[in-house]
Amino acid sequence: MNNNCMDSKSGNLELEKAKSHIIVEIIEYVPNAVVIKTIIKKSTGNISIMSFDSGEGLTEKTSPFDTFAQIIEGKAEIVIDHISTIIEAGQGIIIPAHLSNFIRPNGRFKMIQTVIKSGYE
């Protein structure tokens, strides 16, 4: 697990508003990297889209907020509090606040991650 992360900022922090987007085409795969693009970033939460090349994942972490992860292409193995779940395109999972979690490499995939910050949970 290489964990090369790139934030693909092409001048704009968010996607263009009031315009239709083909979600799976917003972000491309980059060899040996995880690419993250912000869709919306607010003080109350954010939505990001991520692409993971084969063999790439995210290291273990915890968040003070619930996180919703939705796979939009391929499939991913998401480990929450030492319990592994395979999530395929079209499926999502809520990662509870304060539980350790990570994404184990399992081939190329793309996902949308939504974090809603609400008070001090």
A tleap script that builds the chain and sets N, CA, C and O, in Angstrom:
source leaprc.protein.ff14SB
mol = sequence {
  NMET ASN ASN ASN CYS MET ASP SER LYS SER
  GLY ASN LEU GLU LEU GLU LYS ALA LYS SER
  HIE ILE ILE VAL GLU ILE ILE GLU TYR VAL
  PRO ASN ALA VAL VAL ILE LYS THR ILE ILE
  LYS LYS SER THR GLY ASN ILE SER ILE MET
  SER PHE ASP SER GLY GLU GLY LEU THR GLU
  LYS THR SER PRO PHE ASP THR PHE ALA GLN
  ILE ILE GLU GLY LYS ALA GLU ILE VAL ILE
  ASP HIE ILE SER THR ILE ILE GLU ALA GLY
  GLN GLY ILE ILE ILE PRO ALA HIE LEU SER
  ASN PHE ILE ARG PRO ASN GLY ARG PHE LYS
  MET ILE GLN THR VAL ILE LYS SER GLY TYR
  CGLU
}
set mol.1.N position { 0.856 -1.166 0.000 }
set mol.1.CA position { 0.000 0.000 0.000 }
set mol.1.C position { 0.897 1.222 0.000 }
set mol.1.O position { 1.539 1.526 1.005 }
set mol.2.N position { 0.944 1.918 -1.113 }
set mol.2.CA position { 1.866 3.011 -1.322 }
set mol.2.C position { 1.385 4.319 -0.722 }
set mol.2.O position { 2.197 5.098 -0.222 }
set mol.3.N position { 0.083 4.582 -0.758 }
set mol.3.CA position { -0.521 5.788 -0.206 }
set mol.3.C position { -0.014 7.076 -0.817 }
set mol.3.O position { 0.075 8.090 -0.125 }
set mol.4.N position { 0.324 7.063 -2.107 }
set mol.4.CA position { 0.606 8.312 -2.798 }
set mol.4.C position { -0.720 9.008 -3.024 }
set mol.4.O position { -1.551 8.516 -3.789 }
set mol.5.N position { -0.937 10.139 -2.377 }
set mol.5.CA position { -2.197 10.878 -2.524 }
set mol.5.C position { -1.959 12.139 -3.322 }
set mol.5.O position { -0.975 12.848 -3.110 }
set mol.6.N position { -2.850 12.409 -4.225 }
set mol.6.CA position { -2.781 13.629 -5.019 }
set mol.6.C position { -4.116 14.338 -4.887 }
set mol.6.O position { -5.168 13.701 -4.946 }
set mol.7.N position { -4.082 15.638 -4.710 }
set mol.7.CA position { -5.311 16.419 -4.708 }
set mol.7.C position { -5.341 17.130 -6.043 }
set mol.7.O position { -4.534 18.023 -6.302 }
set mol.8.N position { -6.271 16.733 -6.885 }
set mol.8.CA position { -6.308 17.273 -8.243 }
set mol.8.C position { -7.020 18.614 -8.237 }
set mol.8.O position { -8.228 18.688 -8.466 }
set mol.9.N position { -6.275 19.656 -7.978 }
set mol.9.CA position { -6.829 21.006 -7.967 }
set mol.9.C position { -6.457 21.680 -9.280 }
set mol.9.O position { -5.291 21.972 -9.543 }
set mol.10.N position { -7.456 21.913 -10.080 }
set mol.10.CA position { -7.206 22.552 -11.369 }
set mol.10.C position { -7.714 23.987 -11.321 }
set mol.10.O position { -8.395 24.449 -12.237 }
set mol.11.N position { -7.373 24.685 -10.244 }
set mol.11.CA position { -7.800 26.063 -10.131 }
set mol.11.C position { -9.102 26.219 -9.361 }
set mol.11.O position { -9.264 27.195 -8.627 }
set mol.12.N position { -10.033 25.284 -9.507 }
set mol.12.CA position { -11.313 25.383 -8.816 }
set mol.12.C position { -11.346 24.407 -7.653 }
set mol.12.O position { -10.957 23.247 -7.786 }
set mol.13.N position { -11.819 24.896 -6.505 }
set mol.13.CA position { -11.909 24.031 -5.333 }
set mol.13.C position { -13.096 23.088 -5.440 }
set mol.13.O position { -13.023 21.948 -4.983 }
set mol.14.N position { -14.183 23.547 -6.033 }
set mol.14.CA position { -15.397 22.749 -6.149 }
set mol.14.C position { -15.785 22.598 -7.607 }
set mol.14.O position { -15.273 23.295 -8.483 }
set mol.15.N position { -16.702 21.671 -7.849 }
set mol.15.CA position { -17.260 21.513 -9.189 }
set mol.15.C position { -18.130 22.711 -9.536 }
set mol.15.O position { -18.622 23.412 -8.652 }
set mol.16.N position { -18.312 22.934 -10.805 }
set mol.16.CA position { -19.180 24.022 -11.259 }
set mol.16.C position { -20.613 23.745 -10.816 }
set mol.16.O position { -21.137 22.649 -11.013 }
set mol.17.N position { -21.236 24.756 -10.215 }
set mol.17.CA position { -22.592 24.610 -9.697 }
set mol.17.C position { -23.615 24.785 -10.811 }
set mol.17.O position { -23.331 25.404 -11.836 }
set mol.18.N position { -24.808 24.236 -10.601 }
set mol.18.CA position { -25.938 24.332 -11.526 }
set mol.18.C position { -25.604 23.750 -12.901 }
set mol.18.O position { -26.152 24.184 -13.914 }
set mol.19.N position { -24.696 22.756 -12.928 }
set mol.19.CA position { -24.308 22.087 -14.165 }
set mol.19.C position { -24.294 20.586 -13.912 }
set mol.19.O position { -23.807 20.133 -12.876 }
set mol.20.N position { -24.821 19.823 -14.846 }
set mol.20.CA position { -24.828 18.376 -14.731 }
set mol.20.C position { -23.415 17.815 -14.895 }
set mol.20.O position { -22.636 18.308 -15.711 }
set mol.21.N position { -23.093 16.787 -14.119 }
set mol.21.CA position { -21.776 16.150 -14.192 }
set mol.21.C position { -21.950 14.637 -14.285 }
set mol.21.O position { -22.846 14.075 -13.654 }
set mol.22.N position { -21.109 13.984 -15.058 }
set mol.22.CA position { -21.068 12.521 -15.084 }
set mol.22.C position { -20.097 12.129 -13.973 }
set mol.22.O position { -18.880 12.235 -14.123 }
set mol.23.N position { -20.654 11.680 -12.872 }
set mol.23.CA position { -19.886 11.502 -11.640 }
set mol.23.C position { -18.634 10.646 -11.830 }
set mol.23.O position { -17.556 11.023 -11.371 }
set mol.24.N position { -18.762 9.517 -12.489 }
set mol.24.CA position { -17.619 8.603 -12.622 }
set mol.24.C position { -16.516 9.196 -13.509 }
set mol.24.O position { -15.385 8.710 -13.484 }
set mol.25.N position { -16.829 10.239 -14.292 }
set mol.25.CA position { -15.828 10.863 -15.157 }
set mol.25.C position { -15.189 12.110 -14.551 }
set mol.25.O position { -14.327 12.725 -15.179 }
set mol.26.N position { -15.594 12.487 -13.351 }
set mol.26.CA position { -15.039 13.679 -12.702 }
set mol.26.C position { -13.565 13.495 -12.391 }
set mol.26.O position { -12.795 14.455 -12.398 }
set mol.27.N position { -13.177 12.265 -12.121 }
set mol.27.CA position { -11.810 11.981 -11.692 }
set mol.27.C position { -11.287 10.784 -12.482 }
set mol.27.O position { -12.042 9.873 -12.823 }
set mol.28.N position { -9.995 10.799 -12.765 }
set mol.28.CA position { -9.361 9.712 -13.506 }
set mol.28.C position { -8.413 8.946 -12.591 }
set mol.28.O position { -8.042 9.420 -11.517 }
set mol.29.N position { -8.032 7.765 -13.034 }
set mol.29.CA position { -7.027 6.984 -12.315 }
set mol.29.C position { -5.645 7.524 -12.668 }
set mol.29.O position { -5.397 7.939 -13.800 }
set mol.30.N position { -4.752 7.511 -11.684 }
set mol.30.CA position { -3.353 7.873 -11.896 }
set mol.30.C position { -2.543 6.678 -11.411 }
set mol.30.O position { -2.777 6.188 -10.307 }
set mol.31.N position { -1.581 6.194 -12.228 }
set mol.31.CA position { -0.807 5.014 -11.823 }
set mol.31.C position { -0.174 5.180 -10.440 }
set mol.31.O position { 0.413 6.217 -10.130 }
set mol.32.N position { -0.304 4.139 -9.619 }
set mol.32.CA position { 0.315 4.066 -8.293 }
set mol.32.C position { -0.096 5.209 -7.364 }
set mol.32.O position { 0.706 5.670 -6.553 }
set mol.33.N position { -1.353 5.670 -7.483 }
set mol.33.CA position { -1.762 6.813 -6.659 }
set mol.33.C position { -3.233 6.755 -6.266 }
set mol.33.O position { -4.046 6.070 -6.886 }
set mol.34.N position { -3.535 7.497 -5.219 }
set mol.34.CA position { -4.900 7.802 -4.821 }
set mol.34.C position { -5.099 9.269 -5.190 }
set mol.34.O position { -4.300 10.119 -4.798 }
set mol.35.N position { -6.152 9.572 -5.937 }
set mol.35.CA position { -6.429 10.952 -6.333 }
set mol.35.C position { -7.715 11.392 -5.641 }
set mol.35.O position { -8.700 10.655 -5.614 }
set mol.36.N position { -7.694 12.602 -5.083 }
set mol.36.CA position { -8.843 13.141 -4.367 }
set mol.36.C position { -9.222 14.482 -4.980 }
set mol.36.O position { -8.371 15.353 -5.158 }
set mol.37.N position { -10.498 14.644 -5.300 }
set mol.37.CA position { -10.992 15.913 -5.828 }
set mol.37.C position { -12.181 16.341 -4.980 }
set mol.37.O position { -13.086 15.551 -4.712 }
set mol.38.N position { -12.167 17.587 -4.566 }
set mol.38.CA position { -13.249 18.132 -3.759 }
set mol.38.C position { -14.434 18.475 -4.645 }
set mol.38.O position { -14.282 19.158 -5.657 }
set mol.39.N position { -15.610 18.003 -4.265 }
set mol.39.CA position { -16.838 18.382 -4.955 }
set mol.39.C position { -17.446 19.594 -4.259 }
set mol.39.O position { -17.774 20.588 -4.906 }
set mol.40.N position { -17.596 19.509 -2.934 }
set mol.40.CA position { -18.092 20.618 -2.116 }
set mol.40.C position { -17.304 20.613 -0.813 }
set mol.40.O position { -17.106 19.559 -0.210 }
set mol.41.N position { -16.856 21.786 -0.378 }
set mol.41.CA position { -16.165 21.906 0.909 }
set mol.41.C position { -16.762 23.082 1.661 }
set mol.41.O position { -16.680 24.229 1.222 }
set mol.42.N position { -17.366 22.775 2.804 }
set mol.42.CA position { -17.991 23.783 3.668 }
set mol.42.C position { -17.550 23.530 5.103 }
set mol.42.O position { -17.027 22.458 5.409 }
set mol.43.N position { -17.751 24.496 5.978 }
set mol.43.CA position { -17.392 24.304 7.383 }
set mol.43.C position { -18.262 23.230 8.033 }
set mol.43.O position { -17.884 22.651 9.052 }
set mol.44.N position { -19.428 22.966 7.442 }
set mol.44.CA position { -20.351 21.966 7.991 }
set mol.44.C position { -20.134 20.568 7.422 }
set mol.44.O position { -20.822 19.630 7.825 }
set mol.45.N position { -19.201 20.411 6.503 }
set mol.45.CA position { -18.903 19.101 5.942 }
set mol.45.C position { -18.345 19.212 4.543 }
set mol.45.O position { -18.178 20.310 4.013 }
set mol.46.N position { -18.059 18.076 3.949 }
set mol.46.CA position { -17.524 18.089 2.592 }
set mol.46.C position { -17.879 16.807 1.860 }
set mol.46.O position { -18.193 15.780 2.462 }
set mol.47.N position { -17.816 16.907 0.533 }
set mol.47.CA position { -18.008 15.765 -0.351 }
set mol.47.C position { -16.793 15.718 -1.266 }
set mol.47.O position { -16.440 16.715 -1.896 }
set mol.48.N position { -16.162 14.567 -1.334 }
set mol.48.CA position { -14.992 14.377 -2.186 }
set mol.48.C position { -15.190 13.151 -3.045 }
set mol.48.O position { -15.911 12.225 -2.675 }
set mol.49.N position { -14.549 13.154 -4.185 }
set mol.49.CA position { -14.526 11.970 -5.044 }
set mol.49.C position { -13.075 11.498 -5.087 }
set mol.49.O position { -12.148 12.306 -5.142 }
set mol.50.N position { -12.894 10.186 -5.061 }
set mol.50.CA position { -11.552 9.620 -4.985 }
set mol.50.C position { -11.391 8.488 -5.992 }
set mol.50.O position { -12.323 7.723 -6.244 }
set mol.51.N position { -10.195 8.396 -6.560 }
set mol.51.CA position { -9.879 7.238 -7.396 }
set mol.51.C position { -8.659 6.547 -6.794 }
set mol.51.O position { -7.721 7.199 -6.333 }
set mol.52.N position { -8.690 5.232 -6.806 }
set mol.52.CA position { -7.630 4.407 -6.242 }
set mol.52.C position { -7.110 3.491 -7.342 }
set mol.52.O position { -7.878 2.711 -7.907 }
set mol.53.N position { -5.824 3.572 -7.654 }
set mol.53.CA position { -5.236 2.648 -8.612 }
set mol.53.C position { -5.057 1.293 -7.922 }
set mol.53.O position { -5.089 1.217 -6.693 }
set mol.54.N position { -4.870 0.237 -8.693 }
set mol.54.CA position { -4.656 -1.101 -8.122 }
set mol.54.C position { -3.522 -1.060 -7.114 }
set mol.54.O position { -2.474 -0.468 -7.369 }
set mol.55.N position { -3.737 -1.694 -5.966 }
set mol.55.CA position { -2.710 -1.754 -4.940 }
set mol.55.C position { -2.679 -0.556 -4.011 }
set mol.55.O position { -1.873 -0.521 -3.081 }
set mol.56.N position { -3.541 0.432 -4.242 }
set mol.56.CA position { -3.554 1.633 -3.411 }
set mol.56.C position { -4.738 1.606 -2.457 }
set mol.56.O position { -5.807 1.106 -2.805 }
set mol.57.N position { -4.551 2.137 -1.264 }
set mol.57.CA position { -5.608 2.216 -0.267 }
set mol.57.C position { -5.364 3.410 0.628 }
set mol.57.O position { -4.562 4.285 0.303 }
set mol.58.N position { -6.053 3.447 1.751 }
set mol.58.CA position { -5.850 4.509 2.739 }
set mol.58.C position { -5.453 3.864 4.053 }
set mol.58.O position { -5.955 2.798 4.410 }
set mol.59.N position { -4.552 4.514 4.767 }
set mol.59.CA position { -4.092 3.985 6.047 }
set mol.59.C position { -5.166 4.148 7.120 }
set mol.59.O position { -6.126 4.901 6.953 }
set mol.60.N position { -4.987 3.438 8.204 }
set mol.60.CA position { -5.970 3.443 9.282 }
set mol.60.C position { -6.104 4.832 9.887 }
set mol.60.O position { -5.113 5.531 10.101 }
set mol.61.N position { -7.357 5.223 10.160 }
set mol.61.CA position { -7.629 6.528 10.758 }
set mol.61.C position { -8.944 6.464 11.517 }
set mol.61.O position { -9.673 5.476 11.431 }
set mol.62.N position { -9.239 7.511 12.253 }
set mol.62.CA position { -10.547 7.688 12.880 }
set mol.62.C position { -10.986 9.110 12.589 }
set mol.62.O position { -10.154 9.985 12.347 }
set mol.63.N position { -12.285 9.344 12.612 }
set mol.63.CA position { -12.841 10.668 12.362 }
set mol.63.C position { -13.828 10.988 13.477 }
set mol.63.O position { -14.503 10.091 13.982 }
set mol.64.N position { -13.919 12.254 13.867 }
set mol.64.CA position { -14.894 12.616 14.893 }
set mol.64.C position { -16.326 12.691 14.355 }
set mol.64.O position { -17.262 12.965 15.105 }
set mol.65.N position { -16.490 12.442 13.040 }
set mol.65.CA position { -17.802 12.530 12.410 }
set mol.65.C position { -18.106 11.268 11.611 }
set mol.65.O position { -17.192 10.595 11.133 }
set mol.66.N position { -19.396 10.947 11.466 }
set mol.66.CA position { -19.794 9.853 10.581 }
set mol.66.C position { -19.380 10.198 9.156 }
set mol.66.O position { -19.405 11.361 8.754 }
set mol.67.N position { -19.000 9.177 8.399 }
set mol.67.CA position { -18.597 9.349 6.999 }
set mol.67.C position { -19.376 8.356 6.157 }
set mol.67.O position { -19.484 7.181 6.511 }
set mol.68.N position { -19.920 8.830 5.039 }
set mol.68.CA position { -20.618 7.946 4.114 }
set mol.68.C position { -19.710 7.715 2.916 }
set mol.68.O position { -19.312 8.667 2.244 }
set mol.69.N position { -19.377 6.452 2.645 }
set mol.69.CA position { -18.544 6.083 1.498 }
set mol.69.C position { -19.416 5.336 0.500 }
set mol.69.O position { -20.060 4.349 0.854 }
set mol.70.N position { -19.441 5.802 -0.748 }
set mol.70.CA position { -20.246 5.189 -1.804 }
set mol.70.C position { -19.336 4.834 -2.978 }
set mol.70.O position { -18.663 5.706 -3.529 }
set mol.71.N position { -19.315 3.572 -3.357 }
set mol.71.CA position { -18.494 3.125 -4.479 }
set mol.71.C position { -19.250 3.409 -5.774 }
set mol.71.O position { -20.417 3.042 -5.916 }
set mol.72.N position { -18.573 4.067 -6.718 }
set mol.72.CA position { -19.222 4.406 -7.991 }
set mol.72.C position { -18.608 3.659 -9.176 }
set mol.72.O position { -19.153 3.692 -10.279 }
set mol.73.N position { -17.470 2.981 -8.950 }
set mol.73.CA position { -16.863 2.152 -9.996 }
set mol.73.C position { -15.955 1.137 -9.322 }
set mol.73.O position { -15.180 1.487 -8.432 }
set mol.74.N position { -16.047 -0.114 -9.742 }
set mol.74.CA position { -15.224 -1.166 -9.152 }
set mol.74.C position { -15.776 -1.621 -7.812 }
set mol.74.O position { -16.980 -1.552 -7.566 }
set mol.75.N position { -14.878 -2.087 -6.948 }
set mol.75.CA position { -15.275 -2.496 -5.603 }
set mol.75.C position { -14.123 -2.231 -4.654 }
set mol.75.O position { -12.968 -2.130 -5.068 }
set mol.76.N position { -14.455 -2.118 -3.360 }
set mol.76.CA position { -13.442 -1.818 -2.359 }
set mol.76.C position { -13.686 -2.638 -1.105 }
set mol.76.O position { -14.815 -3.029 -0.807 }
set mol.77.N position { -12.614 -2.888 -0.384 }
set mol.77.CA position { -12.722 -3.528 0.919 }
set mol.77.C position { -12.526 -2.431 1.964 }
set mol.77.O position { -11.460 -1.821 2.048 }
set mol.78.N position { -13.559 -2.191 2.751 }
set mol.78.CA position { -13.496 -1.175 3.798 }
set mol.78.C position { -13.526 -1.900 5.141 }
set mol.78.O position { -14.423 -2.699 5.408 }
set mol.79.N position { -12.534 -1.611 5.979 }
set mol.79.CA position { -12.409 -2.262 7.272 }
set mol.79.C position { -12.765 -1.237 8.349 }
set mol.79.O position { -12.107 -0.205 8.480 }
set mol.80.N position { -13.822 -1.538 9.123 }
set mol.80.CA position { -14.286 -0.651 10.182 }
set mol.80.C position { -14.208 -1.414 11.500 }
set mol.80.O position { -14.843 -2.456 11.664 }
set mol.81.N position { -13.434 -0.893 12.422 }
set mol.81.CA position { -13.281 -1.520 13.741 }
set mol.81.C position { -12.947 -3.011 13.597 }
set mol.81.O position { -13.520 -3.854 14.286 }
set mol.82.N position { -12.021 -3.315 12.701 }
set mol.82.CA position { -11.502 -4.669 12.448 }
set mol.82.C position { -12.500 -5.594 11.746 }
set mol.82.O position { -12.267 -6.801 11.679 }
set mol.83.N position { -13.604 -5.056 11.222 }
set mol.83.CA position { -14.572 -5.865 10.474 }
set mol.83.C position { -14.512 -5.440 9.007 }
set mol.83.O position { -14.708 -4.270 8.679 }
set mol.84.N position { -14.239 -6.402 8.137 }
set mol.84.CA position { -14.064 -6.148 6.711 }
set mol.84.C position { -15.380 -6.303 5.953 }
set mol.84.O position { -16.130 -7.252 6.180 }
set mol.85.N position { -15.651 -5.357 5.048 }
set mol.85.CA position { -16.841 -5.423 4.202 }
set mol.85.C position { -16.437 -5.076 2.773 }
set mol.85.O position { -15.747 -4.083 2.540 }
set mol.86.N position { -16.869 -5.895 1.821 }
set mol.86.CA position { -16.651 -5.586 0.409 }
set mol.86.C position { -17.843 -4.768 -0.084 }
set mol.86.O position { -18.992 -5.188 0.051 }
set mol.87.N position { -17.561 -3.607 -0.649 }
set mol.87.CA position { -18.592 -2.715 -1.171 }
set mol.87.C position { -18.381 -2.608 -2.680 }
set mol.87.O position { -17.275 -2.316 -3.135 }
set mol.88.N position { -19.437 -2.844 -3.453 }
set mol.88.CA position { -19.355 -2.796 -4.913 }
set mol.88.C position { -20.034 -1.548 -5.456 }
set mol.88.O position { -20.755 -0.857 -4.736 }
set mol.89.N position { -19.795 -1.265 -6.741 }
set mol.89.CA position { -20.390 -0.097 -7.388 }
set mol.89.C position { -21.887 -0.055 -7.129 }
set mol.89.O position { -22.591 -1.052 -7.293 }
set mol.90.N position { -22.361 1.119 -6.720 }
set mol.90.CA position { -23.766 1.286 -6.408 }
set mol.90.C position { -24.089 1.072 -4.940 }
set mol.90.O position { -25.210 1.338 -4.508 }
set mol.91.N position { -23.120 0.596 -4.168 }
set mol.91.CA position { -23.331 0.366 -2.739 }
set mol.91.C position { -22.582 1.415 -1.922 }
set mol.91.O position { -21.632 2.039 -2.392 }
set mol.92.N position { -23.039 1.587 -0.689 }
set mol.92.CA position { -22.380 2.522 0.209 }
set mol.92.C position { -22.379 1.978 1.616 }
set mol.92.O position { -23.068 1.005 1.922 }
set mol.93.N position { -21.596 2.618 2.474 }
set mol.93.CA position { -21.510 2.210 3.874 }
set mol.93.C position { -21.259 3.453 4.724 }
set mol.93.O position { -20.531 4.360 4.321 }
set mol.94.N position { -21.875 3.478 5.907 }
set mol.94.CA position { -21.622 4.565 6.843 }
set mol.94.C position { -20.514 4.113 7.787 }
set mol.94.O position { -20.618 3.076 8.443 }
set mol.95.N position { -19.462 4.905 7.841 }
set mol.95.CA position { -18.356 4.649 8.755 }
set mol.95.C position { -18.633 5.491 9.999 }
set mol.95.O position { -18.557 6.719 9.944 }
set mol.96.N position { -18.956 4.837 11.126 }
set mol.96.CA position { -19.315 5.593 12.330 }
set mol.96.C position { -18.156 6.435 12.867 }
set mol.96.O position { -16.990 6.059 12.749 }
set mol.97.N position { -18.499 7.565 13.452 }
set mol.97.CA position { -17.506 8.418 14.092 }
set mol.97.C position { -16.751 7.626 15.162 }
set mol.97.O position { -17.304 6.734 15.805 }
set mol.98.N position { -15.488 7.974 15.333 }
set mol.98.CA position { -14.631 7.458 16.406 }
set mol.98.C position { -14.248 5.987 16.287 }
set mol.98.O position { -13.655 5.440 17.217 }
set mol.99.N position { -14.569 5.327 15.170 }
set mol.99.CA position { -14.126 3.941 14.974 }
set mol.99.C position { -12.969 3.926 13.983 }
set mol.99.O position { -12.983 4.643 12.981 }
set mol.100.N position { -11.964 3.098 14.277 }
set mol.100.CA position { -10.844 2.986 13.350 }
set mol.100.C position { -11.340 2.385 12.037 }
set mol.100.O position { -12.208 1.512 12.023 }
set mol.101.N position { -10.770 2.870 10.939 }
set mol.101.CA position { -11.167 2.361 9.629 }
set mol.101.C position { -10.047 2.579 8.632 }
set mol.101.O position { -9.211 3.469 8.789 }
set mol.102.N position { -10.048 1.741 7.594 }
set mol.102.CA position { -9.115 1.929 6.486 }
set mol.102.C position { -9.661 1.236 5.255 }
set mol.102.O position { -10.567 0.406 5.334 }
set mol.103.N position { -9.090 1.593 4.115 }
set mol.103.CA position { -9.479 0.983 2.846 }
set mol.103.C position { -8.314 0.130 2.387 }
set mol.103.O position { -7.211 0.627 2.162 }
set mol.104.N position { -8.574 -1.163 2.252 }
set mol.104.CA position { -7.550 -2.116 1.830 }
set mol.104.C position { -7.561 -2.202 0.302 }
set mol.104.O position { -8.629 -2.264 -0.307 }
set mol.105.N position { -6.388 -2.204 -0.314 }
set mol.105.CA position { -6.331 -2.306 -1.778 }
set mol.105.C position { -7.053 -3.554 -2.289 }
set mol.105.O position { -6.905 -4.643 -1.735 }
set mol.106.N position { -7.828 -3.378 -3.344 }
set mol.106.CA position { -8.610 -4.482 -3.904 }
set mol.106.C position { -8.926 -4.179 -5.369 }
set mol.106.O position { -10.074 -4.307 -5.794 }
set mol.107.N position { -7.923 -3.780 -6.135 }
set mol.107.CA position { -8.137 -3.406 -7.530 }
set mol.107.C position { -8.514 -1.931 -7.632 }
set mol.107.O position { -8.673 -1.245 -6.622 }
set mol.108.N position { -8.654 -1.455 -8.871 }
set mol.108.CA position { -9.004 -0.053 -9.103 }
set mol.108.C position { -10.457 0.208 -8.737 }
set mol.108.O position { -11.331 -0.618 -8.997 }
set mol.109.N position { -10.706 1.363 -8.134 }
set mol.109.CA position { -12.087 1.749 -7.849 }
set mol.109.C position { -12.174 3.253 -7.627 }
set mol.109.O position { -11.180 3.935 -7.377 }
set mol.110.N position { -13.408 3.739 -7.730 }
set mol.110.CA position { -13.702 5.147 -7.461 }
set mol.110.C position { -14.809 5.214 -6.425 }
set mol.110.O position { -15.705 4.370 -6.399 }
set mol.111.N position { -14.738 6.237 -5.565 }
set mol.111.CA position { -15.773 6.378 -4.547 }
set mol.111.C position { -16.031 7.847 -4.234 }
set mol.111.O position { -15.193 8.717 -4.470 }
set mol.112.N position { -17.218 8.089 -3.694 }
set mol.112.CA position { -17.577 9.401 -3.184 }
set mol.112.C position { -17.598 9.282 -1.667 }
set mol.112.O position { -18.157 8.336 -1.113 }
set mol.113.N position { -16.985 10.250 -1.008 }
set mol.113.CA position { -16.951 10.269 0.452 }
set mol.113.C position { -17.643 11.541 0.941 }
set mol.113.O position { -17.291 12.646 0.529 }
set mol.114.N position { -18.623 11.377 1.816 }
set mol.114.CA position { -19.384 12.509 2.354 }
set mol.114.C position { -19.226 12.549 3.864 }
set mol.114.O position { -19.473 11.557 4.549 }
set mol.115.N position { -18.815 13.696 4.377 }
set mol.115.CA position { -18.673 13.911 5.815 }
set mol.115.C position { -19.576 15.084 6.193 }
set mol.115.O position { -19.455 16.171 5.628 }
set mol.116.N position { -20.474 14.864 7.143 }
set mol.116.CA position { -21.334 15.923 7.669 }
set mol.116.C position { -20.861 16.217 9.081 }
set mol.116.O position { -20.901 15.352 9.956 }
set mol.117.N position { -20.421 17.426 9.289 }
set mol.117.CA position { -19.938 17.828 10.612 }
set mol.117.C position { -21.105 18.440 11.376 }
set mol.117.O position { -21.656 19.465 10.977 }
set mol.118.N position { -21.471 17.798 12.478 }
set mol.118.CA position { -22.598 18.306 13.258 }
set mol.118.C position { -22.230 18.344 14.731 }
set mol.118.O position { -22.243 17.316 15.408 }
set mol.119.N position { -21.910 19.507 15.215 }
set mol.119.CA position { -21.588 19.663 16.626 }
set mol.119.C position { -20.360 18.881 17.025 }
set mol.119.O position { -19.490 18.607 16.198 }
set mol.120.N position { -20.290 18.529 18.268 }
set mol.120.CA position { -19.151 17.769 18.790 }
set mol.120.C position { -19.652 16.411 19.212 }
set mol.120.O position { -20.156 16.238 20.321 }
set mol.121.N position { -19.508 15.440 18.315 }
set mol.121.CA position { -20.052 14.105 18.565 }
set mol.121.C position { -19.057 13.248 19.308 }
set mol.121.O position { -19.343 12.089 19.607 }
savepdb mol mol.pdb
quit
